[in-house]
Amino acid sequence: MTHPEDRQQQAAISRLLLYYLNAPIAEGCRLRGVLPASDAVRIAIRAGDGESSETFLYEIPHDTVAPAHIPGILRTVLSGTQLYSSDDISEVLGMTLIRLHPEEITPAPEPEEDQALSVLRALSDPGDDENPFLIGFLMKDDSLMRLYVQHPDCSGLIGVDIHLTDTLTALTASLPSLIEETERHQPAPDDPHCDLIVDLTDC
């Protein structure tokens, strides 16, 4: 891996997949590693448990897919029977290496927990512990999540309701400015954990 762009892409994918060290990426499948390769990333996945388990390396070219789509591609590949050309299969470090063609794979939808994690990671700035923006959160029914945030110009906490969808990036980026809009502020008589409620479920 010689190009700086490859290293940046590799680092982004490694950060993105860290969560799957603690949670299965698909039923019966767990992340075992993220390995650098020339113009690609190789993701080690252990399928099965105990002595019957086997670890596979899935190679995904950097120039065919954005890092955010990789978990969905892996979920699709790991959740059903796939057919591969013999040219796409080899062996590396004692693992079966399978070269994927992401342009031919429809990414599986992101589970609600993964969507929530994406939002919470984006709003959590570990470099600002003295004045954090995100204070807490609550997963609710019907793909709703309440975020508890504080605004630098506000002494109280604000509860922000959002829908977990596949298009949260823009909402997450604009959240600090949206909570400043006083016409969105509502009282919070039923939630003792915040002073105001901002409903962004229609955004």
mmCIF file of the C-alpha atoms, coordinates in Angstrom:
data_MODEL
# 
_entry.id   MODEL 
# 
loop_
_atom_site.group_PDB 
_atom_site.id 
_atom_site.type_symbol 
_atom_site.label_atom_id 
_atom_site.label_alt_id 
_atom_site.label_comp_id 
_atom_site.label_asym_id 
_atom_site.label_entity_id 
_atom_site.label_seq_id 
_atom_site.pdbx_PDB_ins_code 
_atom_site.Cartn_x 
_atom_site.Cartn_y 
_atom_site.Cartn_z 
_atom_site.occupancy 
_atom_site.B_iso_or_equiv 
_atom_site.pdbx_formal_charge 
_atom_site.auth_seq_id 
_atom_site.auth_comp_id 
_atom_site.auth_asym_id 
_atom_site.auth_atom_id 
_atom_site.pdbx_PDB_model_num 
ATOM 1   C CA . MET A 1 1   ? 0.000   0.000   0.000   1.00 0.00 ? 1   MET A CA 1 
ATOM 2   C CA . THR A 1 2   ? 2.027   2.930   -1.291  1.00 0.00 ? 2   THR A CA 1 
ATOM 3   C CA . HIS A 1 3   ? -0.456  5.693   -2.104  1.00 0.00 ? 3   HIS A CA 1 
ATOM 4   C CA . PRO A 1 4   ? -1.524  8.135   0.652   1.00 0.00 ? 4   PRO A CA 1 
ATOM 5   C CA . GLU A 1 5   ? -5.114  7.895   -0.635  1.00 0.00 ? 5   GLU A CA 1 
ATOM 6   C CA . ASP A 1 6   ? -5.038  4.136   -0.032  1.00 0.00 ? 6   ASP A CA 1 
ATOM 7   C CA . ARG A 1 7   ? -3.779  4.659   3.516   1.00 0.00 ? 7   ARG A CA 1 
ATOM 8   C CA . GLN A 1 8   ? -6.493  7.228   4.227   1.00 0.00 ? 8   GLN A CA 1 
ATOM 9   C CA . GLN A 1 9   ? -9.182  4.914   2.852   1.00 0.00 ? 9   GLN A CA 1 
ATOM 10  C CA . GLN A 1 10  ? -7.793  2.001   4.843   1.00 0.00 ? 10  GLN A CA 1 
ATOM 11  C CA . ALA A 1 11  ? -7.788  4.033   8.075   1.00 0.00 ? 11  ALA A CA 1 
ATOM 12  C CA . ALA A 1 12  ? -11.379 5.174   7.483   1.00 0.00 ? 12  ALA A CA 1 
ATOM 13  C CA . ILE A 1 13  ? -12.549 1.594   6.920   1.00 0.00 ? 13  ILE A CA 1 
ATOM 14  C CA . SER A 1 14  ? -10.679 0.357   10.004  1.00 0.00 ? 14  SER A CA 1 
ATOM 15  C CA . ARG A 1 15  ? -12.366 3.011   12.184  1.00 0.00 ? 15  ARG A CA 1 
ATOM 16  C CA . LEU A 1 16  ? -15.758 2.256   10.670  1.00 0.00 ? 16  LEU A CA 1 
ATOM 17  C CA . LEU A 1 17  ? -15.521 -1.482  11.343  1.00 0.00 ? 17  LEU A CA 1 
ATOM 18  C CA . LEU A 1 18  ? -14.206 -1.335  14.930  1.00 0.00 ? 18  LEU A CA 1 
ATOM 19  C CA . TYR A 1 19  ? -17.769 -1.657  16.250  1.00 0.00 ? 19  TYR A CA 1 
ATOM 20  C CA . TYR A 1 20  ? -18.030 -5.142  14.767  1.00 0.00 ? 20  TYR A CA 1 
ATOM 21  C CA . LEU A 1 21  ? -15.383 -6.491  17.112  1.00 0.00 ? 21  LEU A CA 1 
ATOM 22  C CA . ASN A 1 22  ? -18.166 -6.525  19.729  1.00 0.00 ? 22  ASN A CA 1 
ATOM 23  C CA . ALA A 1 23  ? -21.225 -7.232  17.585  1.00 0.00 ? 23  ALA A CA 1 
ATOM 24  C CA . PRO A 1 24  ? -21.779 -9.695  14.729  1.00 0.00 ? 24  PRO A CA 1 
ATOM 25  C CA . ILE A 1 25  ? -21.673 -8.100  11.297  1.00 0.00 ? 25  ILE A CA 1 
ATOM 26  C CA . ALA A 1 26  ? -24.182 -10.748 10.186  1.00 0.00 ? 26  ALA A CA 1 
ATOM 27  C CA . GLU A 1 27  ? -25.680 -13.726 11.984  1.00 0.00 ? 27  GLU A CA 1 
ATOM 28  C CA . GLY A 1 28  ? -22.893 -16.088 12.998  1.00 0.00 ? 28  GLY A CA 1 
ATOM 29  C CA . CYS A 1 29  ? -20.189 -13.854 11.448  1.00 0.00 ? 29  CYS A CA 1 
ATOM 30  C CA . ARG A 1 30  ? -17.688 -11.739 13.344  1.00 0.00 ? 30  ARG A CA 1 
ATOM 31  C CA . LEU A 1 31  ? -14.958 -9.329  12.316  1.00 0.00 ? 31  LEU A CA 1 
ATOM 32  C CA . ARG A 1 32  ? -11.437 -10.670 12.847  1.00 0.00 ? 32  ARG A CA 1 
ATOM 33  C CA . GLY A 1 33  ? -9.364  -8.038  11.086  1.00 0.00 ? 33  GLY A CA 1 
ATOM 34  C CA . VAL A 1 34  ? -8.955  -5.286  8.510   1.00 0.00 ? 34  VAL A CA 1 
ATOM 35  C CA . LEU A 1 35  ? -5.834  -5.816  6.399   1.00 0.00 ? 35  LEU A CA 1 
ATOM 36  C CA . PRO A 1 36  ? -4.202  -3.442  3.913   1.00 0.00 ? 36  PRO A CA 1 
ATOM 37  C CA . ALA A 1 37  ? -3.669  -4.513  0.331   1.00 0.00 ? 37  ALA A CA 1 
ATOM 38  C CA . SER A 1 38  ? -2.644  -2.748  -2.851  1.00 0.00 ? 38  SER A CA 1 
ATOM 39  C CA . ASP A 1 39  ? -5.613  -0.651  -4.077  1.00 0.00 ? 39  ASP A CA 1 
ATOM 40  C CA . ALA A 1 40  ? -7.962  -2.637  -1.814  1.00 0.00 ? 40  ALA A CA 1 
ATOM 41  C CA . VAL A 1 41  ? -8.922  -3.543  1.718   1.00 0.00 ? 41  VAL A CA 1 
ATOM 42  C CA . ARG A 1 42  ? -9.176  -7.106  2.977   1.00 0.00 ? 42  ARG A CA 1 
ATOM 43  C CA . ILE A 1 43  ? -11.676 -7.804  5.735   1.00 0.00 ? 43  ILE A CA 1 
ATOM 44  C CA . ALA A 1 44  ? -11.270 -10.967 7.795   1.00 0.00 ? 44  ALA A CA 1 
ATOM 45  C CA . ILE A 1 45  ? -14.569 -12.514 8.883   1.00 0.00 ? 45  ILE A CA 1 
ATOM 46  C CA . ARG A 1 46  ? -14.954 -15.626 11.020  1.00 0.00 ? 46  ARG A CA 1 
ATOM 47  C CA . ALA A 1 47  ? -18.039 -17.631 10.123  1.00 0.00 ? 47  ALA A CA 1 
ATOM 48  C CA . GLY A 1 48  ? -19.411 -20.119 12.651  1.00 0.00 ? 48  GLY A CA 1 
ATOM 49  C CA . ASP A 1 49  ? -18.353 -21.004 16.180  1.00 0.00 ? 49  ASP A CA 1 
ATOM 50  C CA . GLY A 1 50  ? -15.857 -23.351 17.771  1.00 0.00 ? 50  GLY A CA 1 
ATOM 51  C CA . GLU A 1 51  ? -13.953 -25.936 15.788  1.00 0.00 ? 51  GLU A CA 1 
ATOM 52  C CA . SER A 1 52  ? -16.343 -25.710 12.839  1.00 0.00 ? 52  SER A CA 1 
ATOM 53  C CA . SER A 1 53  ? -15.627 -22.011 12.291  1.00 0.00 ? 53  SER A CA 1 
ATOM 54  C CA . GLU A 1 54  ? -13.659 -20.739 9.317   1.00 0.00 ? 54  GLU A CA 1 
ATOM 55  C CA . THR A 1 55  ? -12.110 -17.340 8.613   1.00 0.00 ? 55  THR A CA 1 
ATOM 56  C CA . PHE A 1 56  ? -12.466 -15.740 5.180   1.00 0.00 ? 56  PHE A CA 1 
ATOM 57  C CA . LEU A 1 57  ? -10.767 -12.676 3.729   1.00 0.00 ? 57  LEU A CA 1 
ATOM 58  C CA . TYR A 1 58  ? -13.055 -10.493 1.604   1.00 0.00 ? 58  TYR A CA 1 
ATOM 59  C CA . GLU A 1 59  ? -11.149 -8.146  -0.698  1.00 0.00 ? 59  GLU A CA 1 
ATOM 60  C CA . ILE A 1 60  ? -12.886 -4.925  -1.755  1.00 0.00 ? 60  ILE A CA 1 
ATOM 61  C CA . PRO A 1 61  ? -11.199 -2.513  -4.206  1.00 0.00 ? 61  PRO A CA 1 
ATOM 62  C CA . HIS A 1 62  ? -10.873 1.060   -2.926  1.00 0.00 ? 62  HIS A CA 1 
ATOM 63  C CA . ASP A 1 63  ? -12.071 2.671   -6.145  1.00 0.00 ? 63  ASP A CA 1 
ATOM 64  C CA . THR A 1 64  ? -15.442 0.887   -6.333  1.00 0.00 ? 64  THR A CA 1 
ATOM 65  C CA . VAL A 1 65  ? -17.170 1.733   -3.069  1.00 0.00 ? 65  VAL A CA 1 
ATOM 66  C CA . ALA A 1 66  ? -17.263 4.364   -0.326  1.00 0.00 ? 66  ALA A CA 1 
ATOM 67  C CA . PRO A 1 67  ? -16.245 3.108   3.137   1.00 0.00 ? 67  PRO A CA 1 
ATOM 68  C CA . ALA A 1 68  ? -19.753 3.694   4.524   1.00 0.00 ? 68  ALA A CA 1 
ATOM 69  C CA . HIS A 1 69  ? -21.198 1.074   2.143   1.00 0.00 ? 69  HIS A CA 1 
ATOM 70  C CA . ILE A 1 70  ? -18.796 -1.704  3.141   1.00 0.00 ? 70  ILE A CA 1 
ATOM 71  C CA . PRO A 1 71  ? -20.810 -3.050  6.130   1.00 0.00 ? 71  PRO A CA 1 
ATOM 72  C CA . GLY A 1 72  ? -23.911 -3.310  3.928   1.00 0.00 ? 72  GLY A CA 1 
ATOM 73  C CA . ILE A 1 73  ? -21.964 -5.111  1.206   1.00 0.00 ? 73  ILE A CA 1 
ATOM 74  C CA . LEU A 1 74  ? -20.574 -7.557  3.749   1.00 0.00 ? 74  LEU A CA 1 
ATOM 75  C CA . ARG A 1 75  ? -24.040 -8.154  5.227   1.00 0.00 ? 75  ARG A CA 1 
ATOM 76  C CA . THR A 1 76  ? -25.350 -9.017  1.749   1.00 0.00 ? 76  THR A CA 1 
ATOM 77  C CA . VAL A 1 77  ? -22.452 -11.380 1.036   1.00 0.00 ? 77  VAL A CA 1 
ATOM 78  C CA . LEU A 1 78  ? -22.626 -13.060 4.449   1.00 0.00 ? 78  LEU A CA 1 
ATOM 79  C CA . SER A 1 79  ? -26.408 -13.436 4.584   1.00 0.00 ? 79  SER A CA 1 
ATOM 80  C CA . GLY A 1 80  ? -26.959 -15.574 1.507   1.00 0.00 ? 80  GLY A CA 1 
ATOM 81  C CA . THR A 1 81  ? -25.384 -18.084 -0.847  1.00 0.00 ? 81  THR A CA 1 
ATOM 82  C CA . GLN A 1 82  ? -22.898 -16.465 -3.213  1.00 0.00 ? 82  GLN A CA 1 
ATOM 83  C CA . LEU A 1 83  ? -21.214 -17.837 -6.313  1.00 0.00 ? 83  LEU A CA 1 
ATOM 84  C CA . TYR A 1 84  ? -17.639 -16.823 -7.100  1.00 0.00 ? 84  TYR A CA 1 
ATOM 85  C CA . SER A 1 85  ? -15.391 -17.333 -10.093 1.00 0.00 ? 85  SER A CA 1 
ATOM 86  C CA . SER A 1 86  ? -12.304 -19.452 -9.446  1.00 0.00 ? 86  SER A CA 1 
ATOM 87  C CA . ASP A 1 87  ? -10.291 -16.381 -10.521 1.00 0.00 ? 87  ASP A CA 1 
ATOM 88  C CA . ASP A 1 88  ? -11.688 -14.537 -7.477  1.00 0.00 ? 88  ASP A CA 1 
ATOM 89  C CA . ILE A 1 89  ? -10.637 -17.154 -4.915  1.00 0.00 ? 89  ILE A CA 1 
ATOM 90  C CA . SER A 1 90  ? -7.177  -17.819 -3.505  1.00 0.00 ? 90  SER A CA 1 
ATOM 91  C CA . GLU A 1 91  ? -5.502  -18.277 -0.131  1.00 0.00 ? 91  GLU A CA 1 
ATOM 92  C CA . VAL A 1 92  ? -3.618  -15.825 2.100   1.00 0.00 ? 92  VAL A CA 1 
ATOM 93  C CA . LEU A 1 93  ? -2.283  -16.458 5.629   1.00 0.00 ? 93  LEU A CA 1 
ATOM 94  C CA . GLY A 1 94  ? -4.185  -19.735 5.768   1.00 0.00 ? 94  GLY A CA 1 
ATOM 95  C CA . MET A 1 95  ? -7.507  -18.007 4.998   1.00 0.00 ? 95  MET A CA 1 
ATOM 96  C CA . THR A 1 96  ? -9.652  -18.273 1.890   1.00 0.00 ? 96  THR A CA 1 
ATOM 97  C CA . LEU A 1 97  ? -9.401  -14.959 0.025   1.00 0.00 ? 97  LEU A CA 1 
ATOM 98  C CA . ILE A 1 98  ? -12.487 -13.918 -1.945  1.00 0.00 ? 98  ILE A CA 1 
ATOM 99  C CA . ARG A 1 99  ? -12.284 -10.887 -4.240  1.00 0.00 ? 99  ARG A CA 1 
ATOM 100 C CA . LEU A 1 100 ? -15.624 -9.079  -4.288  1.00 0.00 ? 100 LEU A CA 1 
ATOM 101 C CA . HIS A 1 101 ? -17.078 -6.940  -7.063  1.00 0.00 ? 101 HIS A CA 1 
ATOM 102 C CA . PRO A 1 102 ? -19.115 -4.339  -5.126  1.00 0.00 ? 102 PRO A CA 1 
ATOM 103 C CA . GLU A 1 103 ? -20.679 -2.890  -8.276  1.00 0.00 ? 103 GLU A CA 1 
ATOM 104 C CA . GLU A 1 104 ? -22.548 -6.206  -8.608  1.00 0.00 ? 104 GLU A CA 1 
ATOM 105 C CA . ILE A 1 105 ? -23.709 -6.317  -4.953  1.00 0.00 ? 105 ILE A CA 1 
ATOM 106 C CA . THR A 1 106 ? -26.688 -4.460  -3.476  1.00 0.00 ? 106 THR A CA 1 
ATOM 107 C CA . PRO A 1 107 ? -25.766 -3.426  0.102   1.00 0.00 ? 107 PRO A CA 1 
ATOM 108 C CA . ALA A 1 108 ? -28.143 -4.755  2.745   1.00 0.00 ? 108 ALA A CA 1 
ATOM 109 C CA . PRO A 1 109 ? -29.971 -2.080  4.756   1.00 0.00 ? 109 PRO A CA 1 
ATOM 110 C CA . GLU A 1 110 ? -28.195 -0.754  7.823   1.00 0.00 ? 110 GLU A CA 1 
ATOM 111 C CA . PRO A 1 111 ? -29.703 -2.074  11.082  1.00 0.00 ? 111 PRO A CA 1 
ATOM 112 C CA . GLU A 1 112 ? -31.210 0.483   13.458  1.00 0.00 ? 112 GLU A CA 1 
ATOM 113 C CA . GLU A 1 113 ? -28.379 0.017   15.978  1.00 0.00 ? 113 GLU A CA 1 
ATOM 114 C CA . ASP A 1 114 ? -25.772 0.783   13.321  1.00 0.00 ? 114 ASP A CA 1 
ATOM 115 C CA . GLN A 1 115 ? -27.639 3.914   12.231  1.00 0.00 ? 115 GLN A CA 1 
ATOM 116 C CA . ALA A 1 116 ? -27.776 5.066   15.851  1.00 0.00 ? 116 ALA A CA 1 
ATOM 117 C CA . LEU A 1 117 ? -24.077 4.385   16.303  1.00 0.00 ? 117 LEU A CA 1 
ATOM 118 C CA . SER A 1 118 ? -23.239 6.464   13.212  1.00 0.00 ? 118 SER A CA 1 
ATOM 119 C CA . VAL A 1 119 ? -25.165 9.437   14.599  1.00 0.00 ? 119 VAL A CA 1 
ATOM 120 C CA . LEU A 1 120 ? -23.677 9.122   18.076  1.00 0.00 ? 120 LEU A CA 1 
ATOM 121 C CA . ARG A 1 121 ? -20.124 8.834   16.755  1.00 0.00 ? 121 ARG A CA 1 
ATOM 122 C CA . ALA A 1 122 ? -20.595 11.914  14.585  1.00 0.00 ? 122 ALA A CA 1 
ATOM 123 C CA . LEU A 1 123 ? -21.911 13.976  17.511  1.00 0.00 ? 123 LEU A CA 1 
ATOM 124 C CA . SER A 1 124 ? -19.361 12.760  20.076  1.00 0.00 ? 124 SER A CA 1 
ATOM 125 C CA . ASP A 1 125 ? -16.209 14.838  19.971  1.00 0.00 ? 125 ASP A CA 1 
ATOM 126 C CA . PRO A 1 126 ? -13.656 13.286  22.338  1.00 0.00 ? 126 PRO A CA 1 
ATOM 127 C CA . GLY A 1 127 ? -11.514 16.414  22.006  1.00 0.00 ? 127 GLY A CA 1 
ATOM 128 C CA . ASP A 1 128 ? -14.131 18.585  23.718  1.00 0.00 ? 128 ASP A CA 1 
ATOM 129 C CA . ASP A 1 129 ? -14.697 16.845  27.040  1.00 0.00 ? 129 ASP A CA 1 
ATOM 130 C CA . GLU A 1 130 ? -14.957 20.147  28.933  1.00 0.00 ? 130 GLU A CA 1 
ATOM 131 C CA . ASN A 1 131 ? -17.877 21.343  26.828  1.00 0.00 ? 131 ASN A CA 1 
ATOM 132 C CA . PRO A 1 132 ? -19.452 18.278  25.192  1.00 0.00 ? 132 PRO A CA 1 
ATOM 133 C CA . PHE A 1 133 ? -22.373 18.625  22.776  1.00 0.00 ? 133 PHE A CA 1 
ATOM 134 C CA . LEU A 1 134 ? -23.860 15.119  23.124  1.00 0.00 ? 134 LEU A CA 1 
ATOM 135 C CA . ILE A 1 135 ? -24.766 14.269  26.718  1.00 0.00 ? 135 ILE A CA 1 
ATOM 136 C CA . GLY A 1 136 ? -26.897 11.155  26.274  1.00 0.00 ? 136 GLY A CA 1 
ATOM 137 C CA . PHE A 1 137 ? -29.432 9.308   24.123  1.00 0.00 ? 137 PHE A CA 1 
ATOM 138 C CA . LEU A 1 138 ? -32.461 7.030   24.270  1.00 0.00 ? 138 LEU A CA 1 
ATOM 139 C CA . MET A 1 139 ? -33.513 4.524   21.605  1.00 0.00 ? 139 MET A CA 1 
ATOM 140 C CA . LYS A 1 140 ? -37.294 4.627   21.218  1.00 0.00 ? 140 LYS A CA 1 
ATOM 141 C CA . ASP A 1 141 ? -39.803 2.604   19.205  1.00 0.00 ? 141 ASP A CA 1 
ATOM 142 C CA . ASP A 1 142 ? -40.453 3.014   15.469  1.00 0.00 ? 142 ASP A CA 1 
ATOM 143 C CA . SER A 1 143 ? -36.814 3.874   14.634  1.00 0.00 ? 143 SER A CA 1 
ATOM 144 C CA . LEU A 1 144 ? -36.890 7.000   16.787  1.00 0.00 ? 144 LEU A CA 1 
ATOM 145 C CA . MET A 1 145 ? -34.009 8.207   18.930  1.00 0.00 ? 145 MET A CA 1 
ATOM 146 C CA . ARG A 1 146 ? -33.896 11.055  21.420  1.00 0.00 ? 146 ARG A CA 1 
ATOM 147 C CA . LEU A 1 147 ? -30.552 12.801  21.716  1.00 0.00 ? 147 LEU A CA 1 
ATOM 148 C CA . TYR A 1 148 ? -29.732 14.820  24.815  1.00 0.00 ? 148 TYR A CA 1 
ATOM 149 C CA . VAL A 1 149 ? -27.527 17.712  23.805  1.00 0.00 ? 149 VAL A CA 1 
ATOM 150 C CA . GLN A 1 150 ? -26.372 21.002  25.199  1.00 0.00 ? 150 GLN A CA 1 
ATOM 151 C CA . HIS A 1 151 ? -25.811 24.188  23.271  1.00 0.00 ? 151 HIS A CA 1 
ATOM 152 C CA . PRO A 1 152 ? -22.905 26.459  24.239  1.00 0.00 ? 152 PRO A CA 1 
ATOM 153 C CA . ASP A 1 153 ? -25.309 29.414  24.610  1.00 0.00 ? 153 ASP A CA 1 
ATOM 154 C CA . CYS A 1 154 ? -27.929 27.473  26.601  1.00 0.00 ? 154 CYS A CA 1 
ATOM 155 C CA . SER A 1 155 ? -27.587 26.400  30.228  1.00 0.00 ? 155 SER A CA 1 
ATOM 156 C CA . GLY A 1 156 ? -30.168 23.610  30.017  1.00 0.00 ? 156 GLY A CA 1 
ATOM 157 C CA . LEU A 1 157 ? -30.290 20.346  28.117  1.00 0.00 ? 157 LEU A CA 1 
ATOM 158 C CA . ILE A 1 158 ? -32.268 19.870  24.916  1.00 0.00 ? 158 ILE A CA 1 
ATOM 159 C CA . GLY A 1 159 ? -33.938 16.618  23.906  1.00 0.00 ? 159 GLY A CA 1 
ATOM 160 C CA . VAL A 1 160 ? -33.779 16.180  20.121  1.00 0.00 ? 160 VAL A CA 1 
ATOM 161 C CA . ASP A 1 161 ? -36.011 13.599  18.463  1.00 0.00 ? 161 ASP A CA 1 
ATOM 162 C CA . ILE A 1 162 ? -34.809 12.163  15.140  1.00 0.00 ? 162 ILE A CA 1 
ATOM 163 C CA . HIS A 1 163 ? -35.771 9.296   12.830  1.00 0.00 ? 163 HIS A CA 1 
ATOM 164 C CA . LEU A 1 164 ? -33.048 6.739   12.145  1.00 0.00 ? 164 LEU A CA 1 
ATOM 165 C CA . THR A 1 165 ? -32.789 6.546   8.364   1.00 0.00 ? 165 THR A CA 1 
ATOM 166 C CA . ASP A 1 166 ? -30.137 5.895   5.743   1.00 0.00 ? 166 ASP A CA 1 
ATOM 167 C CA . THR A 1 167 ? -29.790 9.652   5.092   1.00 0.00 ? 167 THR A CA 1 
ATOM 168 C CA . LEU A 1 168 ? -28.709 11.011  8.457   1.00 0.00 ? 168 LEU A CA 1 
ATOM 169 C CA . THR A 1 169 ? -25.416 12.628  7.479   1.00 0.00 ? 169 THR A CA 1 
ATOM 170 C CA . ALA A 1 170 ? -26.859 16.040  6.521   1.00 0.00 ? 170 ALA A CA 1 
ATOM 171 C CA . LEU A 1 171 ? -29.134 16.144  9.574   1.00 0.00 ? 171 LEU A CA 1 
ATOM 172 C CA . THR A 1 172 ? -26.279 15.256  11.903  1.00 0.00 ? 172 THR A CA 1 
ATOM 173 C CA . ALA A 1 173 ? -24.099 18.011  10.436  1.00 0.00 ? 173 ALA A CA 1 
ATOM 174 C CA . SER A 1 174 ? -26.845 20.638  10.742  1.00 0.00 ? 174 SER A CA 1 
ATOM 175 C CA . LEU A 1 175 ? -28.071 19.610  14.205  1.00 0.00 ? 175 LEU A CA 1 
ATOM 176 C CA . PRO A 1 176 ? -26.229 22.350  16.167  1.00 0.00 ? 176 PRO A CA 1 
ATOM 177 C CA . SER A 1 177 ? -27.802 25.091  14.033  1.00 0.00 ? 177 SER A CA 1 
ATOM 178 C CA . LEU A 1 178 ? -31.275 23.476  13.966  1.00 0.00 ? 178 LEU A CA 1 
ATOM 179 C CA . ILE A 1 179 ? -31.532 23.444  17.757  1.00 0.00 ? 179 ILE A CA 1 
ATOM 180 C CA . GLU A 1 180 ? -30.845 27.192  17.776  1.00 0.00 ? 180 GLU A CA 1 
ATOM 181 C CA . GLU A 1 181 ? -34.120 27.860  15.933  1.00 0.00 ? 181 GLU A CA 1 
ATOM 182 C CA . THR A 1 182 ? -36.371 28.940  18.805  1.00 0.00 ? 182 THR A CA 1 
ATOM 183 C CA . GLU A 1 183 ? -39.557 28.211  16.842  1.00 0.00 ? 183 GLU A CA 1 
ATOM 184 C CA . ARG A 1 184 ? -38.653 24.515  17.142  1.00 0.00 ? 184 ARG A CA 1 
ATOM 185 C CA . HIS A 1 185 ? -38.388 24.663  20.956  1.00 0.00 ? 185 HIS A CA 1 
ATOM 186 C CA . GLN A 1 186 ? -41.159 22.908  22.870  1.00 0.00 ? 186 GLN A CA 1 
ATOM 187 C CA . PRO A 1 187 ? -41.602 22.310  26.588  1.00 0.00 ? 187 PRO A CA 1 
ATOM 188 C CA . ALA A 1 188 ? -40.622 18.883  27.925  1.00 0.00 ? 188 ALA A CA 1 
ATOM 189 C CA . PRO A 1 189 ? -43.174 18.171  30.684  1.00 0.00 ? 189 PRO A CA 1 
ATOM 190 C CA . ASP A 1 190 ? -42.892 14.367  30.367  1.00 0.00 ? 190 ASP A CA 1 
ATOM 191 C CA . ASP A 1 191 ? -39.108 14.046  30.244  1.00 0.00 ? 191 ASP A CA 1 
ATOM 192 C CA . PRO A 1 192 ? -37.223 15.029  33.409  1.00 0.00 ? 192 PRO A CA 1 
ATOM 193 C CA . HIS A 1 193 ? -33.887 14.599  31.611  1.00 0.00 ? 193 HIS A CA 1 
ATOM 194 C CA . CYS A 1 194 ? -34.116 17.761  29.512  1.00 0.00 ? 194 CYS A CA 1 
ATOM 195 C CA . ASP A 1 195 ? -35.466 21.308  29.634  1.00 0.00 ? 195 ASP A CA 1 
ATOM 196 C CA . LEU A 1 196 ? -36.683 21.594  26.044  1.00 0.00 ? 196 LEU A CA 1 
ATOM 197 C CA . ILE A 1 197 ? -37.667 19.283  23.184  1.00 0.00 ? 197 ILE A CA 1 
ATOM 198 C CA . VAL A 1 198 ? -36.792 19.819  19.525  1.00 0.00 ? 198 VAL A CA 1 
ATOM 199 C CA . ASP A 1 199 ? -38.639 17.562  17.079  1.00 0.00 ? 199 ASP A CA 1 
ATOM 200 C CA . LEU A 1 200 ? -36.551 16.889  13.963  1.00 0.00 ? 200 LEU A CA 1 
ATOM 201 C CA . THR A 1 201 ? -38.402 13.772  12.851  1.00 0.00 ? 201 THR A CA 1 
ATOM 202 C CA . ASP A 1 202 ? -39.671 15.629  9.787   1.00 0.00 ? 202 ASP A CA 1 
ATOM 203 C CA . CYS A 1 203 ? -36.195 16.679  8.602   1.00 0.00 ? 203 CYS A CA 1 
# 
